[in-house]
């Protein structure tokens, strides 16, 4: 597909299709989204404000936790056994009530919700899966729709749609029972059940911990792909640091009920707050290659954008004003379609006139996600025999370009960091003035 971000690190396994709430029964949306309000992305979806949980009046399971999970983020809670991970997760849907502090869901105090209704608005996936053995796969998937009063035809349609998304034939699997499925298939059904009414929030308590390494890795990739497509807000508990680094947009590091650090995986790897975090991460993960750099750190961000309907003349003018030879072409939603260059557009204007729409011009559709490693970008440049590729965010919105000229600059910065170079230059100047 033109403009689709390319992964060169291997096949990710079965890909989820986009979940479209508009395809749910009309009455189900209103019944389900009882706490929803109009909002924009990049707002808080789950917010902990000085939250504590004390059991038996003595054991402090969670101690004054303050953190915000933004709408659409996948936040991983990690720490040693007994650090408060699962307690924190279960306080969100009120399976456990906080002793003190407040938890806000979409900026509303979650204690103001009816607890049962609140739980039905959140998907919940656990390590033990929890499929009902006496129910078929289809019945397990549609438990919440059944509680919400969906018709049988709507439930069947939704179950067929969901199971098809994970590459399982509805005609083969919907009427089977959990005992007839493999562990990986059962866990997929557990995830689908959590998605049945298209919740905004998923709570996942070590969902892949009991699976074999190969199946676990595949399901991690599938969940990552799902998150890129539908941007759920996910709170994900794990004890596996590799899983946390792979899955998380943000990582909450906990010890003895306290939040030690809440940062991106990259920041935690580079700057652990204390010795405990560094030891928990492991030295082998913190020994970074000199080229362990994300594309966003070295991309060029001064490239203008134009819509597909923009004329060639207007696109060339935008490049001139930005003093660049490239322009991003985006669709009506601002998503990357391709990269156009000045020589190509100039030749096309000479041949067909400046009123031709830029969307009709030959475009370079190759792009890479901004958080990918620069070596993946280099592989793409070589593979596509290109001098430049587009850089996009998770939503395929353009953020910059990566060029062949980026690599020498990266190597220079690694061998001779700019701070060191500046210090050396200043020392030389000082010495020369004596």
Buried (B, 14 or more C-beta within 10 A) or exposed (E): EEBEBBBBEEEBBBBBEEBEBEEBBEEBBEBBBEBBEEEEEEEBBBBBBEBBBBEEEEEBBBBBBEBBBBBBBBBBBBBEEBBBBBBBBBBBBBBBEBBEBEBBBBEEEBBEBEEEEBBBBBBBBBBEBEBEEEBBBBBBBBBBBEEBEBEEEBBBBBBBBBBBBBEBEBEEBBEBBBEEBEBBBBBBBBBBBBBBBBBBBBBBBBBBBBBEEEBBBBBBBBBBBBBBBBBBBBBBBBBBBEBBBBBBBBBBBBBBBBBBBBBEBBBBBEEBBEEBBBEBBEEEBEEEEEEBBBBBEBBBEEBBBBBBEBBBBBBBBBBEEEEBBBBBBBBEEEBBBBBBBBEBBBEBBEEEEBEBBBBEBEBBBBBBBBBBBBBBBBBBBEEBEBBBBBBBBBBBBBBBBBBEEBBEEBEEBEEEEEEEEEEEEEEEEEEEEE
